[in-house]
Amino acid sequence: MPRKYLLEQMENRRVAEREARRETRRAWVRALGEILLWTFAGLGCIGLAFHTFDIQLGWVYWWTGFVVWVGGVTLAVSSAYRRGQERGDW
């Protein structure tokens, strides 16, 4: 194999690997952002439960916050996994 072709191939693969790592890092940051968003949205709803004087309404806020929190985090993690499989990360 000619040396020039080998060096060109090494450079192309190095650039491709750097782009793939950047894309993977961006996906991790996106997943983390989605997890934080759903966590704070759920905790905000749960926080409303502590600022009401009606017990039944407080429980509604509590369970709504719990469903938003857990459901959102589950959705964020599963969608990040699916996108990673489509990219070929795992």
C-alpha positions as CSV (number, residue, x, y, z in Angstrom):
1,M,0.0,0.0,0.0
2,P,1.5,3.4,-1.0
3,R,2.5,5.6,1.9
4,K,0.6,8.6,0.6
5,Y,-2.6,6.6,0.4
6,L,-2.1,5.2,3.9
7,L,-1.5,8.7,5.4
8,E,-4.6,10.0,3.6
9,Q,-6.7,7.1,4.9
10,M,-5.4,7.7,8.5
11,E,-6.3,11.4,8.3
12,N,-9.8,10.6,7.0
13,R,-10.4,8.1,9.8
14,R,-9.1,10.5,12.4
15,V,-11.5,13.2,11.3
16,A,-14.4,10.7,11.1
17,E,-13.6,9.5,14.7
18,R,-13.5,13.1,16.0
19,E,-16.9,13.8,14.4
20,A,-18.4,10.6,15.8
21,R,-17.1,11.4,19.3
22,R,-18.5,15.0,19.0
23,E,-21.9,13.6,18.0
24,T,-21.9,11.1,20.9
25,R,-20.9,13.8,23.4
26,R,-23.7,16.1,22.0
27,A,-26.2,13.2,22.4
28,W,-25.1,12.7,26.1
29,V,-25.5,16.4,26.8
30,R,-28.9,16.4,25.1
31,A,-30.0,13.4,27.2
32,L,-28.7,15.1,30.4
33,G,-30.6,18.2,29.5
34,E,-33.8,16.3,28.9
35,I,-33.4,14.4,32.2
36,L,-32.8,17.7,34.1
37,L,-35.8,19.3,32.4
38,W,-38.2,16.5,33.4
39,T,-36.8,16.3,36.9
40,F,-37.3,20.0,37.6
41,A,-40.7,20.0,35.9
42,G,-41.8,17.1,38.2
43,L,-40.3,18.7,41.3
44,G,-42.0,21.9,40.4
45,C,-45.4,20.1,40.4
46,I,-44.5,18.4,43.7
47,G,-43.5,21.7,45.1
48,L,-47.0,23.0,44.4
49,A,-48.3,20.2,46.7
50,F,-46.5,21.9,49.6
51,H,-48.0,25.3,48.8
52,T,-51.7,24.4,49.0
53,F,-53.9,24.1,52.0
54,D,-56.3,21.5,50.4
55,I,-55.1,18.0,51.1
56,Q,-56.8,16.4,48.0
57,L,-55.4,19.1,45.7
58,G,-52.0,18.6,47.3
59,W,-52.1,14.9,46.5
60,V,-53.1,15.6,43.0
61,Y,-50.1,17.9,42.6
62,W,-47.9,15.3,44.3
63,W,-48.9,12.4,42.0
64,T,-48.9,14.7,38.9
65,G,-45.3,15.7,39.7
66,F,-44.3,12.1,40.3
67,V,-45.7,11.0,37.0
68,V,-44.2,13.9,35.1
69,W,-40.8,13.3,36.8
70,V,-40.6,9.5,36.4
71,G,-42.3,9.4,33.1
72,G,-40.2,12.2,31.6
73,V,-36.9,10.7,32.8
74,T,-38.0,7.3,31.5
75,L,-38.9,8.8,28.1
76,A,-35.6,10.8,28.0
77,V,-33.5,7.7,28.8
78,S,-35.3,5.4,26.4
79,S,-35.2,7.9,23.5
80,A,-31.5,8.5,24.1
81,Y,-30.9,4.8,24.0
82,R,-32.9,4.5,20.8
83,R,-31.0,7.4,19.1
84,G,-27.7,5.8,20.2
85,Q,-28.7,2.5,18.6
86,E,-29.6,4.3,15.4
87,R,-26.2,6.0,15.4
88,G,-24.4,2.8,16.2
89,D,-23.0,3.7,19.6
90,W,-24.0,0.4,21.1
